[in-house]
Amino acid sequence: MYEFDIPDMTCGHCAGTVTKAIKSADPAAVANVDLTERKATVETSVDPSTIGAALDEAGYPATYKST
Ligand SMILES: [Cu+2]
């Protein structure tokens, strides 16, 4: 499980885009997006940098750590 900090995620539309980006990187990912905290916890079997890159590409640069 990884926790992504996504500072530019500010509204429901952003949260939708973020969810889509995570799913594009790993369709099997289980993503829990917390808009208030501007974070997403993601359960994935792919390398988290792949998800980071997809978020970057979607316009939401993120940092992540393993939890
Ligand atoms: Cu937004």
N, CA, C, O and the ligand as a Tripos MOL2 file, in Angstrom:
@<TRIPOS>MOLECULE
protein
  269   267    68     0     0
PROTEIN
NO_CHARGES

@<TRIPOS>ATOM
      1 N           0.8480   -1.1880    0.0000 N.3       1 MET1
      2 CA          0.0000    0.0000    0.0000 C.3       1 MET1
      3 C           0.8880    1.2440    0.0000 C.2       1 MET1
      4 O           1.9230    1.3010    0.6640 O.2       1 MET1
      5 N           0.4480    2.2250   -0.7610 N.am      2 TYR2
      6 CA          1.2200    3.4570   -0.8750 C.3       2 TYR2
      7 C           0.3260    4.6480   -0.6020 C.2       2 TYR2
      8 O          -0.8690    4.6420   -0.8950 O.2       2 TYR2
      9 N           0.9360    5.6590   -0.0360 N.am      3 GLU3
     10 CA          0.2090    6.8950    0.2060 C.3       3 GLU3
     11 C           0.7990    7.9790   -0.6920 C.2       3 GLU3
     12 O           1.9880    8.2910   -0.6240 O.2       3 GLU3
     13 N          -0.0590    8.5380   -1.5260 N.am      4 PHE4
     14 CA          0.3610    9.5860   -2.4430 C.3       4 PHE4
     15 C          -0.1090   10.9350   -1.9100 C.2       4 PHE4
     16 O          -1.2790   11.1090   -1.5670 O.2       4 PHE4
     17 N           0.8130   11.8760   -1.8460 N.am      5 ASP5
     18 CA          0.4670   13.2610   -1.5450 C.3       5 ASP5
     19 C           0.2630   13.9850   -2.8650 C.2       5 ASP5
     20 O           1.1610   14.0410   -3.7050 O.2       5 ASP5
     21 N          -0.9350   14.5410   -3.0360 N.am      6 ILE6
     22 CA         -1.2710   15.1670   -4.3180 C.3       6 ILE6
     23 C          -1.7610   16.5930   -4.0350 C.2       6 ILE6
     24 O          -2.9670   16.8350   -3.9820 O.2       6 ILE6
     25 N          -0.8340   17.5300   -3.8550 N.am      7 PRO7
     26 CA         -1.1960   18.8750   -3.3790 C.3       7 PRO7
     27 C          -2.1280   19.6320   -4.3240 C.2       7 PRO7
     28 O          -2.8870   20.4910   -3.8760 O.2       7 PRO7
     29 N          -2.0820   19.3290   -5.6240 N.am      8 ASP8
     30 CA         -2.8890   20.0960   -6.5780 C.3       8 ASP8
     31 C          -4.3130   19.5740   -6.7250 C.2       8 ASP8
     32 O          -5.0910   20.1070   -7.5170 O.2       8 ASP8
     33 N          -4.6570   18.5410   -5.9710 N.am      9 MET9
     34 CA         -6.0140   17.9920   -6.0430 C.3       9 MET9
     35 C          -6.9150   18.8220   -5.1210 C.2       9 MET9
     36 O          -6.8330   18.7170   -3.8970 O.2       9 MET9
     37 N          -7.7720   19.6450   -5.7240 N.am     10 THR10
     38 CA         -8.5090   20.6160   -4.9130 C.3      10 THR10
     39 C         -10.0260   20.4720   -4.9720 C.2      10 THR10
     40 O         -10.7250   21.0720   -4.1550 O.2      10 THR10
     41 N         -10.5510   19.6960   -5.9090 N.am     11 CYS11
     42 CA        -12.0080   19.5810   -5.9820 C.3      11 CYS11
     43 C         -12.4100   18.1910   -6.4610 C.2      11 CYS11
     44 O         -11.5550   17.3580   -6.7640 O.2      11 CYS11
     45 N         -13.6940   17.9510   -6.5270 N.am     12 GLY12
     46 CA        -14.1910   16.6460   -6.9210 C.3      12 GLY12
     47 C         -13.7640   16.2540   -8.3310 C.2      12 GLY12
     48 O         -13.5210   15.0820   -8.6170 O.2      12 GLY12
     49 N         -13.6790   17.2470   -9.2020 N.am     13 HIS13
     50 CA        -13.2400   16.9720  -10.5640 C.3      13 HIS13
     51 C         -11.7940   16.4750  -10.5600 C.2      13 HIS13
     52 O         -11.4530   15.5120  -11.2470 O.2      13 HIS13
     53 N         -10.9630   17.1370   -9.7860 N.am     14 CYS14
     54 CA         -9.5650   16.7010   -9.6480 C.3      14 CYS14
     55 C          -9.5180   15.2650   -9.1420 C.2      14 CYS14
     56 O          -8.7670   14.4380   -9.6590 O.2      14 CYS14
     57 N         -10.3260   14.9790   -8.1280 N.am     15 ALA15
     58 CA        -10.3190   13.6490   -7.5340 C.3      15 ALA15
     59 C         -10.6860   12.5990   -8.5830 C.2      15 ALA15
     60 O         -10.1320   11.5000   -8.5890 O.2      15 ALA15
     61 N         -11.6240   12.9430   -9.4690 N.am     16 GLY16
     62 CA        -12.0120   12.0360  -10.5390 C.3      16 GLY16
     63 C         -10.8650   11.7940  -11.5080 C.2      16 GLY16
     64 O         -10.6110   10.6630  -11.9220 O.2      16 GLY16
     65 N         -10.1730   12.8820  -11.8660 N.am     17 THR17
     66 CA         -9.0350   12.7630  -12.7870 C.3      17 THR17
     67 C          -7.9290   11.9280  -12.1660 C.2      17 THR17
     68 O          -7.3020   11.1040  -12.8320 O.2      17 THR17
     69 N          -7.6990   12.1550  -10.8760 N.am     18 VAL18
     70 CA         -6.6660   11.4100  -10.1540 C.3      18 VAL18
     71 C          -7.0080    9.9210  -10.1320 C.2      18 VAL18
     72 O          -6.1500    9.0740  -10.3800 O.2      18 VAL18
     73 N          -8.2660    9.6140   -9.8360 N.am     19 THR19
     74 CA         -8.6930    8.2070   -9.8070 C.3      19 THR19
     75 C          -8.4870    7.5570  -11.1690 C.2      19 THR19
     76 O          -8.0010    6.4300  -11.2650 O.2      19 THR19
     77 N          -8.8620    8.2820  -12.2200 N.am     20 LYS20
     78 CA         -8.7040    7.7560  -13.5800 C.3      20 LYS20
     79 C          -7.2390    7.5030  -13.8980 C.2      20 LYS20
     80 O          -6.8910    6.4800  -14.4870 O.2      20 LYS20
     81 N          -6.3890    8.4360  -13.5070 N.am     21 ALA21
     82 CA         -4.9510    8.2970  -13.7880 C.3      21 ALA21
     83 C          -4.3870    7.0680  -13.0810 C.2      21 ALA21
     84 O          -3.5860    6.3270  -13.6520 O.2      21 ALA21
     85 N          -4.8070    6.8590  -11.8440 N.am     22 ILE22
     86 CA         -4.3260    5.6920  -11.0910 C.3      22 ILE22
     87 C          -4.7820    4.4110  -11.7800 C.2      22 ILE22
     88 O          -4.0100    3.4640  -11.9310 O.2      22 ILE22
     89 N          -6.0600    4.3960  -12.1990 N.am     23 LYS23
     90 CA         -6.6030    3.2090  -12.8650 C.3      23 LYS23
     91 C          -5.9640    2.9690  -14.2290 C.2      23 LYS23
     92 O          -5.8650    1.8260  -14.6740 O.2      23 LYS23
     93 N          -5.5330    4.0290  -14.8880 N.am     24 SER24
     94 CA         -4.8760    3.8520  -16.1850 C.3      24 SER24
     95 C          -3.5140    3.2040  -15.9880 C.2      24 SER24
     96 O          -3.0510    2.4460  -16.8400 O.2      24 SER24
     97 N          -2.8710    3.5060  -14.8580 N.am     25 ALA25
     98 CA         -1.5600    2.9110  -14.5780 C.3      25 ALA25
     99 C          -1.7100    1.4680  -14.1090 C.2      25 ALA25
    100 O          -0.8790    0.6150  -14.4200 O.2      25 ALA25
    101 N          -2.7660    1.2070  -13.3660 N.am     26 ASP26
    102 CA         -3.0200   -0.1500  -12.8840 C.3      26 ASP26
    103 C          -4.5330   -0.3510  -12.7470 C.2      26 ASP26
    104 O          -5.1270    0.0590  -11.7490 O.2      26 ASP26
    105 N          -5.1550   -0.9830  -13.7500 N.am     27 PRO27
    106 CA         -6.6040   -1.1860  -13.7260 C.3      27 PRO27
    107 C          -7.0710   -1.9570  -12.4950 C.2      27 PRO27
    108 O          -8.2290   -1.8470  -12.0930 O.2      27 PRO27
    109 N          -6.1740   -2.7360  -11.8970 N.am     28 ALA28
    110 CA         -6.5590   -3.5360  -10.7330 C.3      28 ALA28
    111 C          -6.3110   -2.8040   -9.4150 C.2      28 ALA28
    112 O          -6.5610   -3.3550   -8.3430 O.2      28 ALA28
    113 N          -5.8300   -1.5830   -9.4910 N.am     29 ALA29
    114 CA         -5.5050   -0.8430   -8.2690 C.3      29 ALA29
    115 C          -6.7630   -0.5420   -7.4620 C.2      29 ALA29
    116 O          -7.8300   -0.2870   -8.0210 O.2      29 ALA29
    117 N          -6.6190   -0.5750   -6.1450 N.am     30 VAL30
    118 CA         -7.6910   -0.1250   -5.2670 C.3      30 VAL30
    119 C          -7.2610    1.2370   -4.7300 C.2      30 VAL30
    120 O          -6.3060    1.3470   -3.9610 O.2      30 VAL30
    121 N          -7.9870    2.2680   -5.1510 N.am     31 ALA31
    122 CA         -7.5850    3.6240   -4.8040 C.3      31 ALA31
    123 C          -8.6140    4.2610   -3.8870 C.2      31 ALA31
    124 O          -9.8190    4.1880   -4.1320 O.2      31 ALA31
    125 N          -8.1250    4.8820   -2.8380 N.am     32 ASN32
    126 CA         -8.9780    5.6020   -1.9190 C.3      32 ASN32
    127 C          -8.5110    7.0570   -1.9030 C.2      32 ASN32
    128 O          -7.4650    7.3820   -1.3410 O.2      32 ASN32
    129 N          -9.3020    7.9200   -2.5260 N.am     33 VAL33
    130 CA         -8.8910    9.3120   -2.6790 C.3      33 VAL33
    131 C          -9.5040   10.1480   -1.5660 C.2      33 VAL33
    132 O         -10.7180   10.1480   -1.3640 O.2      33 VAL33
    133 N          -8.6490   10.8540   -0.8540 N.am     34 ASP34
    134 CA         -9.1040   11.7390    0.2230 C.3      34 ASP34
    135 C          -8.8560   13.1830   -0.1900 C.2      34 ASP34
    136 O          -7.7410   13.7010   -0.1210 O.2      34 ASP34
    137 N          -9.9480   13.8080   -0.6220 N.am     35 LEU35
    138 CA         -9.8560   15.1700   -1.1610 C.3      35 LEU35
    139 C          -9.4350   16.1690   -0.0790 C.2      35 LEU35
    140 O          -8.6190   17.0560   -0.3320 O.2      35 LEU35
    141 N          -9.9890   16.0240    1.1080 N.am     36 THR36
    142 CA         -9.6810   16.9630    2.1950 C.3      36 THR36
    143 C          -8.1970   16.9430    2.5440 C.2      36 THR36
    144 O          -7.5780   17.9860    2.7510 O.2      36 THR36
    145 N          -7.6470   15.7480    2.6050 N.am     37 GLU37
    146 CA         -6.2280   15.6070    2.9600 C.3      37 GLU37
    147 C          -5.3230   15.7440    1.7350 C.2      37 GLU37
    148 O          -4.1000   15.7990    1.8560 O.2      37 GLU37
    149 N          -5.9380   15.7980    0.5660 N.am     38 ARG38
    150 CA         -5.1850   15.8110   -0.7010 C.3      38 ARG38
    151 C          -4.2100   14.6380   -0.7740 C.2      38 ARG38
    152 O          -3.0240   14.7860   -1.0670 O.2      38 ARG38
    153 N          -4.7690   13.4840   -0.4960 N.am     39 LYS39
    154 CA         -3.9790   12.2600   -0.4980 C.3      39 LYS39
    155 C          -4.7560   11.1540   -1.1770 C.2      39 LYS39
    156 O          -5.9800   11.2120   -1.2910 O.2      39 LYS39
    157 N          -4.0380   10.1560   -1.6240 N.am     40 ALA40
    158 CA         -4.6810    8.9450   -2.1120 C.3      40 ALA40
    159 C          -3.9060    7.7590   -1.5720 C.2      40 ALA40
    160 O          -2.6810    7.7010   -1.6790 O.2      40 ALA40
    161 N          -4.6310    6.8150   -0.9920 N.am     41 THR41
    162 CA         -3.9780    5.5630   -0.6330 C.3      41 THR41
    163 C          -4.3030    4.5650   -1.7330 C.2      41 THR41
    164 O          -5.4460    4.4430   -2.1720 O.2      41 THR41
    165 N          -3.2800    3.8660   -2.1580 N.am     42 VAL42
    166 CA         -3.4150    2.9890   -3.3180 C.3      42 VAL42
    167 C          -2.8390    1.6250   -3.0040 C.2      42 VAL42
    168 O          -1.7050    1.4990   -2.5410 O.2      42 VAL42
    169 N          -3.6430    0.6050   -3.2660 N.am     43 GLU43
    170 CA         -3.1680   -0.7530   -3.1620 C.3      43 GLU43
    171 C          -2.9130   -1.2250   -4.5840 C.2      43 GLU43
    172 O          -3.8380   -1.2930   -5.3940 O.2      43 GLU43
    173 N          -1.6750   -1.5490   -4.8870 N.am     44 THR44
    174 CA         -1.3170   -1.8820   -6.2580 C.3      44 THR44
    175 C          -0.1830   -2.8810   -6.2800 C.2      44 THR44
    176 O           0.5960   -2.9800   -5.3320 O.2      44 THR44
    177 N          -0.0970   -3.6180   -7.3680 N.am     45 SER45
    178 CA          1.0160   -4.5410   -7.5190 C.3      45 SER45
    179 C           2.0420   -3.9930   -8.5070 C.2      45 SER45
    180 O           3.1030   -4.5890   -8.6920 O.2      45 SER45
    181 N           1.7320   -2.8570   -9.1430 N.am     46 VAL46
    182 CA          2.7170   -2.2660  -10.0460 C.3      46 VAL46
    183 C           3.6440   -1.3440   -9.2480 C.2      46 VAL46
    184 O           3.3470   -0.9740   -8.1130 O.2      46 VAL46
    185 N           4.7690   -0.9860   -9.8670 N.am     47 ASP47
    186 CA          5.7090   -0.0860   -9.2070 C.3      47 ASP47
    187 C           5.0350    1.2720   -8.9820 C.2      47 ASP47
    188 O           4.4390    1.8220   -9.9080 O.2      47 ASP47
    189 N           5.1220    1.8130   -7.7750 N.am     48 PRO48
    190 CA          4.4400    3.0830   -7.4950 C.3      48 PRO48
    191 C           4.9230    4.2290   -8.3880 C.2      48 PRO48
    192 O           4.1940    5.1980   -8.6010 O.2      48 PRO48
    193 N           6.1420    4.1230   -8.9080 N.am     49 SER49
    194 CA          6.6290    5.1820   -9.7950 C.3      49 SER49
    195 C           5.8120    5.2210  -11.0880 C.2      49 SER49
    196 O           5.7040    6.2720  -11.7190 O.2      49 SER49
    197 N           5.2380    4.0860  -11.4850 N.am     50 THR50
    198 CA          4.3740    4.0310  -12.6660 C.3      50 THR50
    199 C           3.1170    4.8600  -12.4180 C.2      50 THR50
    200 O           2.6520    5.5850  -13.2980 O.2      50 THR50
    201 N           2.5800    4.7420  -11.2150 N.am     51 ILE51
    202 CA          1.3980    5.5230  -10.8560 C.3      51 ILE51
    203 C           1.7720    6.9970  -10.7080 C.2      51 ILE51
    204 O           1.0250    7.8860  -11.1170 O.2      51 ILE51
    205 N           2.9380    7.2360  -10.1190 N.am     52 GLY52
    206 CA          3.4310    8.6170  -10.0010 C.3      52 GLY52
    207 C           3.5480    9.2750  -11.3610 C.2      52 GLY52
    208 O           3.1920   10.4410  -11.5290 O.2      52 GLY52
    209 N           4.0500    8.5200  -12.3380 N.am     53 ALA53
    210 CA          4.2310    9.0610  -13.6870 C.3      53 ALA53
    211 C           2.8820    9.3660  -14.3360 C.2      53 ALA53
    212 O           2.7320   10.3760  -15.0230 O.2      53 ALA53
    213 N           1.9030    8.4890  -14.1140 N.am     54 ALA54
    214 CA          0.5690    8.7050  -14.6820 C.3      54 ALA54
    215 C          -0.0830    9.9390  -14.0660 C.2      54 ALA54
    216 O          -0.7660   10.6980  -14.7530 O.2      54 ALA54
    217 N           0.1330   10.1340  -12.7650 N.am     55 LEU55
    218 CA         -0.4220   11.3150  -12.0920 C.3      55 LEU55
    219 C           0.2390   12.5790  -12.6200 C.2      55 LEU55
    220 O          -0.4170   13.5940  -12.8540 O.2      55 LEU55
    221 N           1.5560   12.4960  -12.8020 N.am     56 ASP56
    222 CA          2.3260   13.6030  -13.3570 C.3      56 ASP56
    223 C           1.7530   14.0040  -14.7140 C.2      56 ASP56
    224 O           1.5260   15.1810  -14.9930 O.2      56 ASP56
    225 N           1.5270   12.9910  -15.5450 N.am     57 GLU57
    226 CA          1.0300   13.1900  -16.8930 C.3      57 GLU57
    227 C          -0.3660   13.8060  -16.8750 C.2      57 GLU57
    228 O          -0.7100   14.5940  -17.7560 O.2      57 GLU57
    229 N          -1.1660   13.4490  -15.8780 N.am     58 ALA58
    230 CA         -2.5230   13.9730  -15.7650 C.3      58 ALA58
    231 C          -2.5320   15.3980  -15.1940 C.2      58 ALA58
    232 O          -3.5830   16.0340  -15.1230 O.2      58 ALA58
    233 N          -1.3570   15.8950  -14.7880 N.am     59 GLY59
    234 CA         -1.2670   17.2600  -14.2890 C.3      59 GLY59
    235 C          -1.3080   17.3490  -12.7610 C.2      59 GLY59
    236 O          -1.5060   18.4230  -12.1930 O.2      59 GLY59
    237 N          -1.1170   16.2040  -12.1110 N.am     60 TYR60
    238 CA         -1.1390   16.1820  -10.6490 C.3      60 TYR60
    239 C           0.1350   15.5420  -10.1090 C.2      60 TYR60
    240 O           0.1420   14.3710   -9.7280 O.2      60 TYR60
    241 N           1.2190   16.3300  -10.0800 N.am     61 PRO61
    242 CA          2.4610   15.7840   -9.5400 C.3      61 PRO61
    243 C           2.2590   15.3170   -8.1100 C.2      61 PRO61
    244 O           1.6140   15.9960   -7.3120 O.2      61 PRO61
    245 N           2.8120   14.1570   -7.7910 N.am     62 ALA62
    246 CA          2.5820   13.5570   -6.4830 C.3      62 ALA62
    247 C           3.8800   13.0090   -5.9160 C.2      62 ALA62
    248 O           4.7890   12.6170   -6.6480 O.2      62 ALA62
    249 N           3.9380   12.9940   -4.6060 N.am     63 THR63
    250 CA          5.0090   12.2680   -3.9410 C.3      63 THR63
    251 C           4.3540   11.0890   -3.2210 C.2      63 THR63
    252 O           3.1790   11.1490   -2.8590 O.2      63 THR63
    253 N           5.1150   10.0320   -3.0200 N.am     64 TYR64
    254 CA          4.4980    8.8700   -2.4030 C.3      64 TYR64
    255 C           5.4600    8.2200   -1.4060 C.2      64 TYR64
    256 O           6.6800    8.3730   -1.4660 O.2      64 TYR64
    257 N           4.8500    7.5060   -0.5140 N.am     65 LYS65
    258 CA          5.6290    6.6880    0.4180 C.3      65 LYS65
    259 C           4.8850    5.3830    0.6470 C.2      65 LYS65
    260 O           3.6690    5.2920    0.4790 O.2      65 LYS65
    261 N           5.6420    4.3960    1.0280 N.am     66 SER66
    262 CA          5.0740    3.0960    1.3250 C.3      66 SER66
    263 C           4.4490    3.1430    2.7100 C.2      66 SER66
    264 O           5.0270    3.7120    3.6360 O.2      66 SER66
    265 N           3.2770    2.5510    2.8550 N.am     67 THR67
    266 CA          2.6370    2.5630    4.1790 C.3      67 THR67
    267 C           2.3990    1.1500    4.6730 C.2      67 THR67
    268 O           1.8690    0.9600    5.7680 O.2      67 THR67
    269 CU        -10.3410   20.3240   -9.2390 Cu       68 CU68
@<TRIPOS>BOND
     1     1     2 1
     2     2     3 1
     3     3     4 2
     4     3     5 am
     5     5     6 1
     6     6     7 1
     7     7     8 2
     8     7     9 am
     9     9    10 1
    10    10    11 1
    11    11    12 2
    12    11    13 am
    13    13    14 1
    14    14    15 1
    15    15    16 2
    16    15    17 am
    17    17    18 1
    18    18    19 1
    19    19    20 2
    20    19    21 am
    21    21    22 1
    22    22    23 1
    23    23    24 2
    24    23    25 am
    25    25    26 1
    26    26    27 1
    27    27    28 2
    28    27    29 am
    29    29    30 1
    30    30    31 1
    31    31    32 2
    32    31    33 am
    33    33    34 1
    34    34    35 1
    35    35    36 2
    36    35    37 am
    37    37    38 1
    38    38    39 1
    39    39    40 2
    40    39    41 am
    41    41    42 1
    42    42    43 1
    43    43    44 2
    44    43    45 am
    45    45    46 1
    46    46    47 1
    47    47    48 2
    48    47    49 am
    49    49    50 1
    50    50    51 1
    51    51    52 2
    52    51    53 am
    53    53    54 1
    54    54    55 1
    55    55    56 2
    56    55    57 am
    57    57    58 1
    58    58    59 1
    59    59    60 2
    60    59    61 am
    61    61    62 1
    62    62    63 1
    63    63    64 2
    64    63    65 am
    65    65    66 1
    66    66    67 1
    67    67    68 2
    68    67    69 am
    69    69    70 1
    70    70    71 1
    71    71    72 2
    72    71    73 am
    73    73    74 1
    74    74    75 1
    75    75    76 2
    76    75    77 am
    77    77    78 1
    78    78    79 1
    79    79    80 2
    80    79    81 am
    81    81    82 1
    82    82    83 1
    83    83    84 2
    84    83    85 am
    85    85    86 1
    86    86    87 1
    87    87    88 2
    88    87    89 am
    89    89    90 1
    90    90    91 1
    91    91    92 2
    92    91    93 am
    93    93    94 1
    94    94    95 1
    95    95    96 2
    96    95    97 am
    97    97    98 1
    98    98    99 1
    99    99   100 2
   100    99   101 am
   101   101   102 1
   102   102   103 1
   103   103   104 2
   104   103   105 am
   105   105   106 1
   106   106   107 1
   107   107   108 2
   108   107   109 am
   109   109   110 1
   110   110   111 1
   111   111   112 2
   112   111   113 am
   113   113   114 1
   114   114   115 1
   115   115   116 2
   116   115   117 am
   117   117   118 1
   118   118   119 1
   119   119   120 2
   120   119   121 am
   121   121   122 1
   122   122   123 1
   123   123   124 2
   124   123   125 am
   125   125   126 1
   126   126   127 1
   127   127   128 2
   128   127   129 am
   129   129   130 1
   130   130   131 1
   131   131   132 2
   132   131   133 am
   133   133   134 1
   134   134   135 1
   135   135   136 2
   136   135   137 am
   137   137   138 1
   138   138   139 1
   139   139   140 2
   140   139   141 am
   141   141   142 1
   142   142   143 1
   143   143   144 2
   144   143   145 am
   145   145   146 1
   146   146   147 1
   147   147   148 2
   148   147   149 am
   149   149   150 1
   150   150   151 1
   151   151   152 2
   152   151   153 am
   153   153   154 1
   154   154   155 1
   155   155   156 2
   156   155   157 am
   157   157   158 1
   158   158   159 1
   159   159   160 2
   160   159   161 am
   161   161   162 1
   162   162   163 1
   163   163   164 2
   164   163   165 am
   165   165   166 1
   166   166   167 1
   167   167   168 2
   168   167   169 am
   169   169   170 1
   170   170   171 1
   171   171   172 2
   172   171   173 am
   173   173   174 1
   174   174   175 1
   175   175   176 2
   176   175   177 am
   177   177   178 1
   178   178   179 1
   179   179   180 2
   180   179   181 am
   181   181   182 1
   182   182   183 1
   183   183   184 2
   184   183   185 am
   185   185   186 1
   186   186   187 1
   187   187   188 2
   188   187   189 am
   189   189   190 1
   190   190   191 1
   191   191   192 2
   192   191   193 am
   193   193   194 1
   194   194   195 1
   195   195   196 2
   196   195   197 am
   197   197   198 1
   198   198   199 1
   199   199   200 2
   200   199   201 am
   201   201   202 1
   202   202   203 1
   203   203   204 2
   204   203   205 am
   205   205   206 1
   206   206   207 1
   207   207   208 2
   208   207   209 am
   209   209   210 1
   210   210   211 1
   211   211   212 2
   212   211   213 am
   213   213   214 1
   214   214   215 1
   215   215   216 2
   216   215   217 am
   217   217   218 1
   218   218   219 1
   219   219   220 2
   220   219   221 am
   221   221   222 1
   222   222   223 1
   223   223   224 2
   224   223   225 am
   225   225   226 1
   226   226   227 1
   227   227   228 2
   228   227   229 am
   229   229   230 1
   230   230   231 1
   231   231   232 2
   232   231   233 am
   233   233   234 1
   234   234   235 1
   235   235   236 2
   236   235   237 am
   237   237   238 1
   238   238   239 1
   239   239   240 2
   240   239   241 am
   241   241   242 1
   242   242   243 1
   243   243   244 2
   244   243   245 am
   245   245   246 1
   246   246   247 1
   247   247   248 2
   248   247   249 am
   249   249   250 1
   250   250   251 1
   251   251   252 2
   252   251   253 am
   253   253   254 1
   254   254   255 1
   255   255   256 2
   256   255   257 am
   257   257   258 1
   258   258   259 1
   259   259   260 2
   260   259   261 am
   261   261   262 1
   262   262   263 1
   263   263   264 2
   264   263   265 am
   265   265   266 1
   266   266   267 1
   267   267   268 2
@<TRIPOS>SUBSTRUCTURE
     1 MET1         2 RESIDUE 1 A MET
     2 TYR2         6 RESIDUE 1 A TYR
     3 GLU3        10 RESIDUE 1 A GLU
     4 PHE4        14 RESIDUE 1 A PHE
     5 ASP5        18 RESIDUE 1 A ASP
     6 ILE6        22 RESIDUE 1 A ILE
     7 PRO7        26 RESIDUE 1 A PRO
     8 ASP8        30 RESIDUE 1 A ASP
     9 MET9        34 RESIDUE 1 A MET
    10 THR10       38 RESIDUE 1 A THR
    11 CYS11       42 RESIDUE 1 A CYS
    12 GLY12       46 RESIDUE 1 A GLY
    13 HIS13       50 RESIDUE 1 A HIS
    14 CYS14       54 RESIDUE 1 A CYS
    15 ALA15       58 RESIDUE 1 A ALA
    16 GLY16       62 RESIDUE 1 A GLY
    17 THR17       66 RESIDUE 1 A THR
    18 VAL18       70 RESIDUE 1 A VAL
    19 THR19       74 RESIDUE 1 A THR
    20 LYS20       78 RESIDUE 1 A LYS
    21 ALA21       82 RESIDUE 1 A ALA
    22 ILE22       86 RESIDUE 1 A ILE
    23 LYS23       90 RESIDUE 1 A LYS
    24 SER24       94 RESIDUE 1 A SER
    25 ALA25       98 RESIDUE 1 A ALA
    26 ASP26      102 RESIDUE 1 A ASP
    27 PRO27      106 RESIDUE 1 A PRO
    28 ALA28      110 RESIDUE 1 A ALA
    29 ALA29      114 RESIDUE 1 A ALA
    30 VAL30      118 RESIDUE 1 A VAL
    31 ALA31      122 RESIDUE 1 A ALA
    32 ASN32      126 RESIDUE 1 A ASN
    33 VAL33      130 RESIDUE 1 A VAL
    34 ASP34      134 RESIDUE 1 A ASP
    35 LEU35      138 RESIDUE 1 A LEU
    36 THR36      142 RESIDUE 1 A THR
    37 GLU37      146 RESIDUE 1 A GLU
    38 ARG38      150 RESIDUE 1 A ARG
    39 LYS39      154 RESIDUE 1 A LYS
    40 ALA40      158 RESIDUE 1 A ALA
    41 THR41      162 RESIDUE 1 A THR
    42 VAL42      166 RESIDUE 1 A VAL
    43 GLU43      170 RESIDUE 1 A GLU
    44 THR44      174 RESIDUE 1 A THR
    45 SER45      178 RESIDUE 1 A SER
    46 VAL46      182 RESIDUE 1 A VAL
    47 ASP47      186 RESIDUE 1 A ASP
    48 PRO48      190 RESIDUE 1 A PRO
    49 SER49      194 RESIDUE 1 A SER
    50 THR50      198 RESIDUE 1 A THR
    51 ILE51      202 RESIDUE 1 A ILE
    52 GLY52      206 RESIDUE 1 A GLY
    53 ALA53      210 RESIDUE 1 A ALA
    54 ALA54      214 RESIDUE 1 A ALA
    55 LEU55      218 RESIDUE 1 A LEU
    56 ASP56      222 RESIDUE 1 A ASP
    57 GLU57      226 RESIDUE 1 A GLU
    58 ALA58      230 RESIDUE 1 A ALA
    59 GLY59      234 RESIDUE 1 A GLY
    60 TYR60      238 RESIDUE 1 A TYR
    61 PRO61      242 RESIDUE 1 A PRO
    62 ALA62      246 RESIDUE 1 A ALA
    63 THR63      250 RESIDUE 1 A THR
    64 TYR64      254 RESIDUE 1 A TYR
    65 LYS65      258 RESIDUE 1 A LYS
    66 SER66      262 RESIDUE 1 A SER
    67 THR67      266 RESIDUE 1 A THR
    68 CU68       269 GROUP 0 **** ****
